[in-house]
Amino acid sequence: MAHEEDECDSSSLFAVASQSDVTSFLHKQTAKITGLNSSISDDDDDDESSIDDNFSRNFTENNSSRIKKSYLSHSCFASISSQKQNLSDDLTELNWLNTFKFKEFQDKQNNNEDQISKLSNELKSYDNQNINSISFGVLIFLALYSKRDDKQTPWSLTIKQLYEYIQINMKKITNKRGWKNSLKQTLITIPCFIKTKHDTPKLPSIWTIDPYYRPLLTKAYLTSLSLQTNK
């Protein structure tokens, strides 16, 4: 047991600093940091609060200007402050939004609306007696409209079925060279016509009319029918 006590007793191996040694060391470190010229001896009777006051006062006086220059001048707030007027103008006018292609997007939207408006007007003036004046947009609508009551795929046809509808109902158009390419181009150009994948794998894609535009186009078409009936 005596041997264990010797191993645990470190007082015989290491010198323990006294309270006055610790106080003296802290005073010297404070003087170095704050730049105090007066030396602090081991016999000073200042209490801890006076040391803290001296440290705080000298540190603030000697370093306040340096802190402002080295930190605030490099901060994001200083940059904003120095360019306050320019930034405020940019933020107010939102000039940075010009980097986005909103004009191109708006032009595309306007073109889409024009295409659908044109198709709507063509349906209003549709005359089944004058085949030569019928556009491919109207033909596609008529083909899809014929499937509106289909329980499985309403308002839907494959490209092959669209060809077949026109060949059966509009034979004069099929005599024109390149009519299939014209039909394909119309499907791509007018945005209300959309292509979707078939529910059954490996089957061809189907074309339909966007549900949002169906009421508008249907109303235009029925208007033309009512006008022909009243003639």
Residue frames as a rotation matrix with the C-alpha (Angstrom) as fourth column:
MET 1
0.566 0.824 0.000 0.00
0.824 -0.566 0.000 0.00
0.000 0.000 -1.000 0.00
ALA 2
0.353 -0.516 -0.781 2.87
0.215 -0.767 0.604 2.36
-0.911 -0.381 -0.160 0.79
HIS 3
-0.674 -0.643 0.364 4.18
0.452 0.030 0.891 1.80
-0.584 0.766 0.270 -2.72
GLU 4
-0.112 0.741 0.662 0.80
0.964 -0.081 0.254 2.72
0.242 0.667 -0.705 -4.26
GLU 5
0.733 0.371 -0.570 0.63
0.562 -0.802 0.200 5.92
-0.383 -0.467 -0.797 -2.17
ASP 6
-0.163 -0.882 -0.442 4.04
0.208 -0.469 0.858 6.96
-0.964 0.048 0.260 -3.45
GLU 7
-0.701 -0.082 0.708 2.93
0.698 0.121 0.705 6.54
-0.143 0.989 -0.028 -7.05
CYS 8
0.252 0.906 0.339 -0.19
0.909 -0.342 0.237 8.64
0.331 0.248 -0.911 -6.51
ASP 9
0.640 -0.066 -0.765 1.58
0.453 -0.772 0.445 11.41
-0.621 -0.632 -0.465 -4.58
SER 10
0.453 -0.437 0.777 2.91
0.805 -0.174 -0.567 13.80
0.383 0.882 0.273 -7.24
SER 11
0.994 -0.034 0.101 3.91
-0.072 -0.915 0.397 16.56
0.079 -0.402 -0.912 -4.82
SER 12
0.464 -0.878 0.117 7.36
0.055 0.161 0.985 15.02
-0.884 -0.451 0.123 -4.45
LEU 13
-0.108 -0.500 0.859 7.91
0.880 0.355 0.317 15.07
-0.463 0.790 0.401 -8.25
PHE 14
-0.164 0.149 0.975 6.35
0.738 -0.637 0.221 18.34
0.654 0.756 -0.006 -9.49
ALA 15
-0.885 -0.153 -0.439 6.46
0.407 -0.711 -0.573 21.82
-0.225 -0.686 0.692 -7.99
VAL 16
0.075 0.984 0.164 3.04
0.995 -0.084 0.050 23.38
0.063 0.159 -0.985 -7.52
ALA 17
-0.605 -0.277 0.747 2.71
0.369 -0.928 -0.046 27.11
0.706 0.248 0.663 -8.46
SER 18
-0.642 0.353 -0.681 1.49
0.639 -0.245 -0.729 29.36
-0.424 -0.903 -0.069 -5.70
GLN 19
0.437 0.895 0.087 -1.40
0.843 -0.374 -0.386 31.79
-0.313 0.242 -0.918 -6.04
SER 20
0.480 -0.328 -0.814 0.97
-0.118 -0.943 0.311 34.73
-0.870 -0.053 -0.491 -6.20
ASP 21
-0.654 -0.731 0.193 2.90
0.051 0.212 0.976 33.07
-0.755 0.648 -0.101 -9.06
VAL 22
-0.291 0.644 0.707 -0.29
0.939 0.335 0.081 32.62
-0.185 0.688 -0.702 -11.04
THR 23
0.687 0.577 -0.441 -1.38
0.535 -0.813 -0.231 36.22
-0.492 -0.077 -0.867 -10.40
SER 24
0.042 -0.778 -0.627 2.01
-0.218 -0.619 0.754 37.54
-0.975 0.105 -0.196 -11.47
PHE 25
-0.743 -0.316 0.590 1.95
0.418 0.471 0.777 35.52
-0.524 0.824 -0.218 -14.67
LEU 26
0.121 0.894 0.432 -1.52
0.983 -0.047 -0.180 36.77
-0.140 0.446 -0.884 -15.55
HIS 27
0.632 0.053 -0.773 -0.51
0.188 -0.978 0.087 40.38
-0.752 -0.200 -0.628 -14.90
LYS 28
-0.403 -0.877 -0.261 2.49
-0.153 -0.217 0.964 40.08
-0.902 0.429 -0.047 -17.21
GLN 29
-0.632 0.229 0.740 0.39
0.735 0.481 0.478 38.54
-0.247 0.846 -0.472 -19.96
THR 30
0.499 0.857 -0.132 -2.16
0.801 -0.514 -0.308 41.32
-0.332 0.048 -0.942 -19.58
ALA 31
0.324 -0.475 -0.818 0.57
-0.102 -0.877 0.469 43.92
-0.941 -0.068 -0.332 -19.88
LYS 32
-0.730 -0.632 0.261 1.91
0.144 0.231 0.962 42.32
-0.669 0.740 -0.077 -23.07
ILE 33
-0.306 0.699 0.646 -1.52
0.947 0.295 0.129 42.16
-0.100 0.651 -0.752 -24.71
THR 34
0.692 0.698 -0.186 -2.69
0.692 -0.714 -0.104 45.64
-0.206 -0.057 -0.977 -23.78
GLY 35
0.196 -0.699 0.688 0.68
0.596 -0.472 -0.649 47.31
0.778 0.538 0.324 -24.28
LEU 36
0.988 0.148 0.042 0.96
0.050 -0.570 0.820 48.59
0.145 -0.808 -0.571 -20.73
ASN 37
0.265 -0.950 0.166 4.38
-0.186 -0.219 -0.958 50.05
0.946 0.223 -0.234 -19.92
SER 38
0.009 -0.233 0.973 4.16
-0.976 -0.212 -0.041 49.79
0.216 -0.949 -0.229 -16.18
SER 39
-0.567 -0.288 -0.772 5.27
-0.178 0.958 -0.227 46.46
0.804 0.009 -0.594 -14.77
ILE 40
0.510 0.772 0.378 3.06
-0.658 0.067 0.750 44.60
0.554 -0.631 0.543 -12.40
SER 41
-0.569 -0.807 0.157 4.88
-0.680 0.354 -0.642 43.11
0.463 -0.472 -0.750 -9.46
ASP 42
-0.472 0.333 -0.816 3.96
0.353 0.920 0.171 40.11
0.808 -0.207 -0.552 -7.41
ASP 43
-0.774 0.089 -0.627 3.10
0.616 -0.128 -0.778 42.38
-0.149 -0.988 0.044 -4.45
ASP 44
-0.821 0.520 0.236 0.33
-0.345 -0.781 0.521 44.39
0.455 0.346 0.820 -6.21
ASP 45
-0.835 0.546 0.063 -2.89
0.151 0.338 -0.929 44.47
-0.528 -0.767 -0.365 -4.23
ASP 46
-0.565 0.676 -0.473 -5.25
-0.825 -0.470 0.314 45.20
-0.010 0.568 0.823 -7.17
ASP 47
-0.192 0.590 0.784 -8.30
-0.245 0.745 -0.621 42.99
-0.950 -0.312 0.002 -7.11
GLU 48
-0.541 -0.031 0.840 -9.59
0.631 0.645 0.431 40.99
-0.556 0.763 -0.329 -10.09
SER 49
0.534 0.830 0.161 -12.14
0.751 -0.378 -0.542 43.61
-0.389 0.410 -0.825 -11.06
SER 50
0.571 -0.380 -0.728 -9.52
-0.313 -0.920 0.235 46.37
-0.759 0.094 -0.645 -11.43
ILE 51
-0.565 -0.776 0.280 -7.36
-0.071 0.384 0.921 44.10
-0.822 0.501 -0.272 -13.60
ASP 52
-0.214 0.582 0.784 -10.36
0.892 0.444 -0.086 43.39
-0.399 0.681 -0.614 -15.82
ASP 53
0.756 0.517 -0.401 -11.18
0.370 -0.843 -0.390 47.10
-0.540 0.146 -0.829 -16.05
ASN 54
0.118 -0.813 -0.570 -7.62
-0.463 -0.552 0.693 48.04
-0.879 0.182 -0.442 -17.05
PHE 55
-0.671 -0.366 0.645 -7.47
0.271 0.688 0.673 45.24
-0.690 0.627 -0.363 -19.58
SER 56
0.134 0.837 0.530 -10.81
0.916 0.099 -0.388 46.14
-0.377 0.538 -0.754 -21.14
ARG 57
0.754 0.187 -0.629 -10.10
0.099 -0.980 -0.173 49.88
-0.649 0.068 -0.758 -21.26
ASN 58
-0.117 -0.910 -0.398 -6.62
-0.503 -0.291 0.814 49.59
-0.856 0.295 -0.424 -22.78
PHE 59
-0.614 -0.064 0.787 -7.61
0.487 0.754 0.441 46.87
-0.621 0.654 -0.432 -25.21
THR 60
0.425 0.866 0.263 -10.55
0.800 -0.222 -0.558 48.97
-0.425 0.448 -0.787 -26.42
GLU 61
0.680 -0.174 -0.712 -8.54
-0.190 -0.980 0.058 52.18
-0.708 0.096 -0.700 -26.80
ASN 62
-0.281 -0.946 -0.161 -5.58
-0.492 -0.002 0.871 50.58
-0.824 0.323 -0.465 -28.54
ASN 63
-0.870 -0.154 0.469 -7.46
0.193 0.769 0.610 48.23
-0.455 0.621 -0.639 -30.83
SER 64
0.066 0.997 -0.049 -10.86
0.285 -0.066 -0.956 49.74
-0.956 0.049 -0.288 -31.57
SER 65
0.334 0.026 -0.942 -9.69
-0.722 -0.635 -0.274 51.58
-0.605 0.772 -0.193 -34.68
ARG 66
-0.702 -0.675 -0.228 -7.71
-0.678 0.534 0.505 48.58
-0.219 0.509 -0.832 -35.90
ILE 67
-0.627 0.547 0.555 -10.70
0.327 0.831 -0.449 46.28
-0.707 -0.100 -0.700 -35.49
LYS 68
0.373 0.833 -0.410 -12.92
-0.055 -0.421 -0.905 48.60
-0.926 0.360 -0.112 -37.46
LYS 69
0.118 -0.399 -0.909 -10.45
-0.922 -0.384 0.049 48.83
-0.369 0.833 -0.413 -40.31
SER 70
-0.788 -0.606 -0.108 -9.47
-0.603 0.725 0.333 45.20
-0.124 0.327 -0.937 -40.54
TYR 71
-0.767 0.537 0.351 -12.87
0.422 0.834 -0.354 43.63
-0.483 -0.124 -0.867 -40.05
LEU 72
0.157 0.932 -0.326 -15.62
0.246 -0.357 -0.901 46.06
-0.956 0.061 -0.286 -40.93
SER 73
0.006 -0.206 -0.979 -13.86
-0.766 -0.631 0.128 47.33
-0.643 0.748 -0.161 -44.05
HIS 74
-0.855 -0.360 -0.373 -13.60
-0.517 0.652 0.554 43.80
0.043 0.667 -0.744 -45.38
SER 75
-0.609 0.685 0.400 -17.08
0.186 0.613 -0.768 42.73
-0.771 -0.393 -0.501 -44.39
CYS 76
-0.557 0.489 0.671 -19.94
0.816 0.171 0.553 42.33
0.156 0.855 -0.495 -46.81
PHE 77
0.460 0.773 -0.437 -21.80
0.843 -0.535 -0.060 45.08
-0.281 -0.341 -0.897 -44.97
ALA 78
-0.045 -0.563 -0.825 -19.01
0.103 -0.824 0.557 47.57
-0.994 -0.060 0.095 -45.66
SER 79
-0.892 -0.284 0.351 -19.09
0.340 0.090 0.936 46.65
-0.297 0.955 0.016 -49.34
ILE 80
-0.101 0.945 0.311 -22.83
0.975 0.032 0.221 47.14
0.199 0.326 -0.924 -49.46
SER 81
0.454 0.257 -0.853 -22.52
0.601 -0.795 0.080 50.43
-0.658 -0.549 -0.515 -47.62
SER 82
-0.437 -0.742 -0.509 -19.88
0.067 -0.591 0.804 51.76
-0.897 0.317 0.308 -50.03
GLN 83
-0.991 0.125 0.051 -22.04
0.054 0.014 0.998 50.87
0.124 0.992 -0.021 -53.01
LYS 84
-0.589 0.802 -0.101 -25.37
0.337 0.130 -0.933 51.64
-0.735 -0.583 -0.347 -51.39
GLN 85
-0.099 0.592 -0.800 -26.69
-0.595 -0.679 -0.429 53.82
-0.797 0.434 0.419 -54.14
ASN 86
-0.545 -0.174 -0.820 -25.78
-0.822 0.307 0.480 51.50
0.168 0.936 -0.310 -57.01
LEU 87
-0.978 0.150 -0.144 -27.10
0.173 0.971 -0.165 48.42
0.115 -0.187 -0.976 -55.26
SER 88
-0.463 0.861 -0.212 -30.31
0.115 -0.179 -0.977 50.11
-0.879 -0.477 -0.016 -54.27
ASP 89
-0.157 0.372 -0.915 -30.89
-0.889 -0.457 -0.033 51.07
-0.430 0.808 0.402 -57.89
ASP 90
-0.741 -0.198 -0.642 -30.24
-0.529 0.761 0.376 47.51
0.414 0.618 -0.668 -59.05
LEU 91
-0.914 0.396 -0.088 -32.48
0.367 0.715 -0.595 46.01
-0.173 -0.576 -0.799 -56.41
THR 92
-0.323 0.827 -0.460 -35.24
-0.206 -0.536 -0.819 48.51
-0.924 -0.169 0.343 -57.09
GLU 93
0.053 0.315 -0.948 -35.22
-0.957 -0.253 -0.138 48.14
-0.284 0.915 0.288 -60.86
LEU 94
0.423 0.056 0.904 -34.34
-0.132 0.991 0.000 44.44
-0.896 -0.119 0.427 -60.78
ASN 95
0.439 -0.324 -0.838 -31.96
-0.890 -0.287 -0.356 44.94
-0.125 0.902 -0.414 -63.68
TRP 96
-0.579 -0.751 0.317 -30.23
-0.710 0.656 0.257 41.67
-0.401 -0.076 -0.913 -62.87
LEU 97
0.094 0.698 0.710 -33.33
-0.052 0.716 -0.696 39.82
-0.994 0.029 0.103 -64.07
ASN 98
0.605 0.111 -0.788 -32.35
-0.740 -0.287 -0.608 40.75
-0.294 0.951 -0.092 -67.61
THR 99
-0.520 -0.853 -0.026 -29.79
-0.819 0.490 0.298 37.95
-0.241 0.177 -0.954 -67.47
PHE 100
-0.472 0.452 0.757 -32.66
0.184 0.890 -0.417 35.48
-0.862 -0.058 -0.503 -67.74
LYS 101
-0.996 0.051 0.076 -34.33
0.073 -0.072 0.995 34.85
0.057 0.996 0.068 -71.05
PHE 102
-0.420 0.896 -0.144 -37.72
0.323 0.000 -0.946 36.15
-0.848 -0.444 -0.289 -70.04
LYS 103
-0.151 0.353 -0.923 -38.18
-0.757 -0.642 -0.121 37.93
-0.636 0.680 0.364 -73.33
GLU 104
-0.765 -0.179 -0.619 -37.59
-0.571 0.632 0.523 34.72
0.298 0.754 -0.586 -75.24
PHE 105
-0.880 0.473 -0.054 -39.98
0.432 0.745 -0.509 32.89
-0.200 -0.471 -0.859 -72.92
GLN 106
-0.246 0.818 -0.520 -42.62
-0.051 -0.547 -0.836 35.59
-0.968 -0.180 0.176 -73.33
ASP 107
-0.366 0.060 -0.929 -42.28
-0.901 -0.270 0.338 35.52
-0.231 0.961 0.153 -77.12
LYS 108
-0.946 -0.007 -0.325 -42.76
-0.105 0.953 0.286 31.77
0.307 0.304 -0.902 -77.08
GLN 109
-0.646 0.749 -0.148 -45.86
0.470 0.237 -0.850 32.10
-0.602 -0.619 -0.505 -74.91
ASN 110
-0.157 0.575 -0.803 -47.30
-0.501 -0.747 -0.437 34.73
-0.851 0.333 0.406 -77.21
ASN 111
-0.624 -0.143 -0.768 -46.62
-0.771 0.271 0.576 32.54
0.126 0.952 -0.280 -80.24
ASN 112
-0.953 0.291 -0.080 -48.36
0.302 0.932 -0.201 29.59
0.015 -0.216 -0.976 -78.57
GLU 113
-0.343 0.865 -0.367 -51.41
0.242 -0.296 -0.924 31.72
-0.908 -0.406 -0.108 -77.83
ASP 114
-0.261 0.202 -0.944 -51.46
-0.811 -0.576 0.102 33.00
-0.523 0.792 0.314 -81.41
GLN 115
-0.888 -0.132 -0.440 -51.38
-0.377 0.756 0.534 29.46
0.262 0.641 -0.722 -82.78
ILE 116
-0.765 0.634 -0.115 -54.26
0.597 0.630 -0.496 28.32
-0.242 -0.448 -0.861 -80.58
SER 117
-0.214 0.682 -0.699 -56.25
-0.102 -0.727 -0.679 31.49
-0.971 -0.074 0.225 -81.28
LYS 118
-0.539 -0.051 -0.840 -55.77
-0.825 -0.170 0.540 30.91
-0.170 0.984 0.050 -85.01
LEU 119
-0.952 0.186 -0.243 -57.01
0.120 0.958 0.262 27.32
0.281 0.220 -0.934 -84.71
SER 120
-0.535 0.788 -0.304 -60.02
0.497 0.002 -0.868 28.50
-0.683 -0.615 -0.393 -82.72
ASN 121
-0.194 0.440 -0.877 -60.94
-0.560 -0.783 -0.269 31.02
-0.805 0.439 0.398 -85.42
GLU 122
-0.761 -0.137 -0.635 -60.52
-0.626 0.415 0.660 28.37
0.173 0.899 -0.401 -88.12
LEU 123
-0.872 0.478 -0.106 -62.93
0.488 0.835 -0.252 26.08
-0.032 -0.272 -0.962 -86.26
LYS 124
-0.326 0.776 -0.541 -65.47
0.128 -0.530 -0.838 28.88
-0.937 -0.342 0.073 -85.96
SER 125
0.042 0.292 -0.955 -65.40
-0.845 -0.500 -0.190 29.38
-0.533 0.816 0.226 -89.72
TYR 126
-0.802 -0.391 0.451 -65.15
-0.174 0.876 0.449 25.67
-0.571 0.282 -0.771 -90.53
ASP 127
0.212 0.833 -0.512 -67.16
-0.890 -0.052 -0.454 24.66
-0.404 0.551 0.730 -93.57
ASN 128
-0.167 -0.280 0.945 -67.36
-0.106 0.959 0.265 20.96
-0.980 -0.056 -0.190 -94.34
GLN 129
0.782 0.494 0.379 -68.44
0.340 0.171 -0.925 21.78
-0.522 0.852 -0.034 -97.85
ASN 130
0.829 -0.557 -0.054 -65.22
-0.425 -0.563 -0.709 23.57
0.365 0.610 -0.703 -98.66
ILE 131
0.875 -0.476 -0.089 -62.50
0.460 0.760 0.460 21.01
-0.151 -0.443 0.884 -98.12
ASN 132
0.280 -0.827 0.487 -59.77
0.686 -0.182 -0.704 23.06
0.671 0.531 0.517 -99.77
SER 133
0.180 -0.166 0.970 -59.98
-0.363 -0.927 -0.092 25.69
0.914 -0.335 -0.227 -97.01
ILE 134
0.978 0.208 0.022 -59.63
-0.107 0.406 0.908 23.21
0.180 -0.890 0.419 -94.16
SER 135
0.158 -0.967 0.200 -56.27
-0.886 -0.228 -0.405 23.39
0.437 -0.113 -0.892 -92.37
PHE 136
-0.200 -0.319 -0.926 -54.42
0.049 0.941 -0.335 20.42
0.978 -0.112 -0.173 -90.92
GLY 137
-0.955 -0.108 0.278 -55.05
-0.251 -0.213 -0.944 21.84
0.162 -0.971 0.176 -87.46
VAL 138
-0.133 0.986 0.105 -58.81
-0.981 -0.116 -0.154 21.58
-0.140 -0.124 0.982 -88.02
LEU 139
0.261 0.194 -0.946 -58.42
-0.548 0.836 0.020 18.09
0.795 0.513 0.324 -89.47
ILE 140
-0.677 -0.575 -0.459 -56.49
0.079 0.563 -0.823 16.91
0.732 -0.593 -0.336 -86.44
PHE 141
-0.786 0.457 0.417 -59.09
-0.590 -0.350 -0.728 18.41
-0.187 -0.817 0.545 -84.12
LEU 142
0.168 0.918 -0.358 -61.91
-0.971 0.216 0.100 16.68
0.169 0.331 0.928 -86.02
ALA 143
-0.021 -0.254 -0.967 -60.09
-0.222 0.944 -0.244 13.36
0.975 0.209 -0.076 -85.83
LEU 144
-0.909 -0.364 -0.203 -59.52
0.128 0.222 -0.967 13.65
0.397 -0.905 -0.155 -82.08
TYR 145
-0.579 0.773 0.258 -63.03
-0.802 -0.482 -0.354 15.04
-0.149 -0.412 0.899 -81.52
SER 146
0.146 0.632 -0.761 -64.44
-0.719 0.596 0.358 11.88
0.680 0.495 0.541 -83.11
LYS 147
-0.227 -0.314 -0.922 -62.85
0.322 0.869 -0.375 9.91
0.919 -0.382 -0.096 -80.26
ARG 148
-0.509 -0.027 0.860 -64.21
-0.598 -0.708 -0.376 12.11
0.619 -0.706 0.344 -77.47
ASP 149
0.388 0.777 0.495 -66.66
-0.915 0.259 0.309 9.43
0.112 -0.573 0.812 -76.25
ASP 150
0.184 -0.412 -0.892 -64.21
-0.165 0.882 -0.441 6.55
0.969 0.229 0.094 -76.41
LYS 151
0.945 0.278 0.172 -64.22
-0.213 0.127 0.969 4.87
0.247 -0.952 0.179 -73.00
GLN 152
0.655 -0.744 -0.133 -60.65
0.742 0.600 0.299 3.54
-0.142 -0.295 0.945 -73.21
THR 153
-0.473 -0.870 -0.138 -58.73
0.787 -0.488 0.378 6.36
-0.397 0.070 0.915 -74.90
PRO 154
0.634 0.773 0.021 -60.94
0.711 -0.572 -0.410 9.48
-0.305 0.274 -0.912 -75.25
TRP 155
0.926 -0.214 -0.310 -59.54
-0.299 -0.918 -0.259 12.30
-0.229 0.333 -0.915 -77.36
SER 156
0.035 -0.978 0.205 -56.61
-0.562 0.150 0.813 10.08
-0.826 -0.144 -0.544 -78.34
LEU 157
0.987 0.159 0.007 -55.22
-0.081 0.540 -0.837 8.65
-0.137 0.826 0.546 -81.59
THR 158
0.117 -0.968 0.223 -51.90
0.493 0.251 0.833 7.29
-0.862 0.013 0.506 -82.77
ILE 159
-0.360 -0.318 -0.877 -50.23
-0.524 -0.709 0.472 8.97
-0.772 0.629 0.088 -85.72
LYS 160
-0.994 0.012 0.109 -51.23
0.090 0.661 0.745 6.00
-0.063 0.750 -0.658 -87.88
GLN 161
-0.268 0.962 -0.047 -54.88
0.895 0.231 -0.381 6.40
-0.356 -0.145 -0.923 -86.83
LEU 162
0.051 0.209 -0.977 -54.72
-0.037 -0.977 -0.211 10.09
-0.998 0.047 -0.042 -87.70
TYR 163
-0.823 -0.387 -0.416 -53.52
-0.439 -0.032 0.898 9.14
-0.361 0.922 -0.143 -91.18
GLU 164
-0.831 0.523 0.190 -56.36
0.556 0.782 0.281 6.65
-0.002 0.339 -0.941 -91.53
TYR 165
-0.023 0.854 -0.520 -59.00
0.616 -0.397 -0.680 9.19
-0.787 -0.336 -0.517 -90.44
ILE 166
-0.124 -0.075 -0.989 -57.87
-0.473 -0.872 0.125 11.68
-0.872 0.484 0.072 -93.06
GLN 167
-0.951 -0.273 -0.143 -57.61
-0.259 0.457 0.851 9.02
-0.168 0.847 -0.505 -95.77
ILE 168
-0.596 0.793 0.123 -61.21
0.791 0.607 -0.082 7.97
-0.140 0.048 -0.989 -95.09
ASN 169
0.274 0.815 -0.510 -62.80
0.750 -0.513 -0.417 11.38
-0.602 -0.269 -0.752 -94.57
MET 170
0.600 -0.138 -0.788 -60.61
-0.354 -0.929 -0.107 13.73
-0.717 0.343 -0.606 -96.62
LYS 171
0.461 -0.409 0.787 -59.47
0.649 0.760 0.014 11.78
-0.604 0.505 0.616 -99.68
LYS 172
0.863 -0.114 0.493 -58.77
0.340 -0.591 -0.732 14.89
0.375 0.799 -0.471 -101.71
ILE 173
0.738 -0.616 0.276 -56.15
-0.669 -0.612 0.422 16.01
-0.091 -0.496 -0.863 -99.18
THR 174
0.394 -0.599 0.697 -54.34
-0.071 0.737 0.673 12.69
-0.917 -0.314 0.248 -99.33
ASN 175
0.761 -0.112 0.639 -53.82
0.643 0.260 -0.721 13.20
-0.085 0.959 0.270 -103.06
LYS 176
0.846 -0.478 0.236 -51.49
-0.407 -0.865 -0.292 16.08
0.344 0.151 -0.927 -102.26
ARG 177
0.316 -0.827 -0.466 -47.83
0.419 0.562 -0.713 15.22
0.851 0.030 0.524 -102.04
GLY 178
-0.668 -0.742 0.057 -46.25
0.218 -0.268 -0.938 15.50
0.712 -0.614 0.341 -98.60
TRP 179
0.192 0.840 0.507 -49.52
-0.383 -0.411 0.827 15.70
0.904 -0.353 0.243 -96.67
LYS 180
0.663 0.007 -0.749 -48.22
0.564 0.652 0.506 13.35
0.492 -0.758 0.429 -93.94
ASN 181
-0.430 -0.883 -0.187 -45.25
0.843 -0.319 -0.432 15.62
0.322 -0.344 0.882 -93.27
SER 182
-0.524 0.323 0.788 -47.58
-0.165 -0.946 0.278 18.61
0.836 0.015 0.549 -93.13
LEU 183
0.601 0.785 -0.147 -49.74
-0.065 0.232 0.971 16.82
0.796 -0.574 0.190 -90.58
LYS 184
0.310 -0.582 -0.751 -46.70
0.901 0.432 0.037 15.97
0.303 -0.688 0.659 -88.44
GLN 185
-0.695 -0.611 0.378 -45.49
0.508 -0.790 -0.343 19.56
0.508 -0.046 0.860 -88.60
THR 186
-0.076 0.770 0.634 -48.90
-0.327 -0.620 0.713 20.81
0.942 -0.153 0.298 -87.48
LEU 187
0.707 0.310 -0.635 -48.90
0.400 0.566 0.721 18.46
0.583 -0.764 0.276 -84.50
ILE 188
-0.116 -0.862 -0.494 -45.55
0.982 -0.023 -0.189 19.87
0.152 -0.507 0.849 -83.41
THR 189
-0.700 -0.249 0.669 -46.35
0.339 -0.941 0.005 23.51
0.628 0.230 0.743 -84.13
ILE 190
0.059 0.809 0.585 -49.70
-0.430 -0.508 0.746 23.94
0.901 -0.295 0.318 -82.37
PRO 191
-0.753 -0.592 0.286 -49.10
-0.474 0.187 -0.860 23.52
0.456 -0.784 -0.422 -78.59
CYS 192
0.007 0.814 0.581 -52.58
-0.978 0.127 -0.166 22.25
-0.209 -0.567 0.797 -77.72
PHE 193
0.793 0.161 -0.588 -51.69
-0.365 0.898 -0.246 18.97
0.488 0.409 0.771 -79.41
ILE 194
0.063 -0.764 0.642 -49.63
-0.989 0.039 0.144 16.85
-0.135 -0.644 -0.753 -77.05
LYS 195
0.162 -0.120 -0.980 -48.07
-0.419 0.890 -0.178 13.41
0.894 0.439 0.094 -77.34
THR 196
0.211 -0.044 0.976 -48.29
-0.961 0.170 0.216 10.92
-0.176 -0.984 -0.006 -74.47
LYS 197
-0.821 -0.538 -0.190 -47.01
-0.553 0.832 0.034 7.43
0.140 0.133 -0.981 -73.88
HIS 198
0.080 0.848 -0.524 -49.47
-0.498 0.489 0.716 4.58
0.864 0.203 0.461 -74.24
ASP 199
0.419 0.164 0.893 -50.49
-0.903 0.183 0.390 2.78
-0.100 -0.969 0.225 -71.06
THR 200
0.920 -0.082 0.384 -49.46
0.090 0.996 -0.003 -0.54
-0.383 0.037 0.923 -72.61
PRO 201
0.069 -0.981 -0.183 -45.70
-0.323 -0.196 0.926 -0.95
-0.944 -0.005 -0.330 -73.10
LYS 202
-0.678 -0.546 0.492 -44.28
0.294 0.413 0.862 -1.27
-0.674 0.729 -0.119 -76.64
LEU 203
0.265 0.794 0.547 -47.38
0.934 -0.072 -0.349 0.33
-0.238 0.604 -0.761 -78.16
PRO 204
-0.398 -0.460 0.794 -46.93
0.721 -0.692 -0.040 3.56
0.568 0.557 0.606 -80.15
SER 205
-0.861 0.048 -0.506 -47.39
0.321 -0.720 -0.616 6.95
-0.393 -0.693 0.605 -78.53
ILE 206
-0.018 0.931 0.363 -50.78
0.998 -0.007 0.067 8.62
0.065 0.364 -0.929 -78.79
TRP 207
-0.904 -0.193 0.381 -51.72
0.230 -0.972 0.054 12.19
0.360 0.136 0.923 -79.62
THR 208
-0.011 0.914 -0.406 -54.40
1.000 0.016 0.010 14.11
0.016 -0.406 -0.914 -77.79
ILE 209
0.061 0.099 0.993 -55.63
0.197 -0.977 0.085 17.64
0.979 0.190 -0.079 -77.12
ASP 210
-0.907 -0.415 -0.067 -54.59
0.176 -0.231 -0.957 19.30
0.382 -0.880 0.282 -73.91
PRO 211
-0.227 0.887 -0.402 -57.66
0.956 0.281 0.081 19.09
0.184 -0.366 -0.912 -71.60
TYR 212
-0.421 0.017 -0.907 -57.25
0.458 -0.859 -0.229 22.78
-0.783 -0.512 0.354 -70.82
TYR 213
-0.789 0.015 -0.614 -57.99
-0.450 -0.696 0.560 23.73
-0.419 0.718 0.555 -74.44
ARG 214
-0.856 0.462 0.230 -60.67
0.516 0.756 0.403 21.16
0.013 0.464 -0.886 -75.23
PRO 215
0.006 0.930 -0.367 -63.64
0.770 -0.238 -0.592 23.30
-0.638 -0.279 -0.718 -74.07
LEU 216
-0.107 -0.117 -0.987 -62.40
-0.268 -0.953 0.142 26.35
-0.958 0.280 0.070 -76.00
LEU 217
-0.876 -0.315 -0.365 -61.88
-0.427 0.154 0.891 24.47
-0.225 0.937 -0.269 -79.26
THR 218
-0.711 0.681 0.174 -65.07
0.692 0.722 0.002 22.45
-0.125 0.122 -0.985 -78.89
LYS 219
0.080 0.746 -0.661 -67.10
0.450 -0.619 -0.644 25.61
-0.890 -0.245 -0.385 -78.38
ALA 220
-0.365 -0.286 -0.886 -65.54
-0.574 -0.680 0.456 27.15
-0.733 0.676 0.084 -81.49
TYR 221
-0.999 -0.036 -0.022 -66.35
-0.041 0.668 0.743 24.04
-0.012 0.743 -0.669 -83.52
LEU 222
-0.415 0.909 -0.034 -69.96
0.850 0.374 -0.370 23.85
-0.324 -0.182 -0.928 -82.30
THR 223
-0.071 0.336 -0.939 -70.37
-0.032 -0.942 -0.335 27.52
-0.997 0.007 0.077 -83.16
SER 224
-0.752 -0.261 -0.605 -69.49
-0.589 -0.145 0.795 26.76
-0.295 0.954 -0.045 -86.78
LEU 225
-0.885 0.460 0.070 -72.01
0.460 0.840 0.289 23.88
0.074 0.288 -0.955 -86.84
SER 226
-0.139 0.873 -0.467 -74.78
0.684 -0.256 -0.683 26.08
-0.716 -0.414 -0.562 -85.48
LEU 227
-0.272 -0.013 -0.962 -74.04
-0.441 -0.887 0.137 28.75
-0.856 0.461 0.235 -88.09
GLN 228
-0.944 -0.113 -0.310 -74.25
-0.329 0.391 0.860 26.16
0.024 0.914 -0.406 -90.89
THR 229
-0.660 0.751 -0.025 -77.53
0.736 0.639 -0.223 24.82
-0.151 -0.166 -0.975 -89.51
ASN 230
-0.010 0.672 -0.740 -79.09
0.402 -0.675 -0.619 28.28
-0.915 -0.304 -0.264 -89.45
LYS 231
-0.802 -0.322 -0.503 -78.18
-0.289 -0.528 0.799 29.03
-0.522 0.786 0.331 -93.04
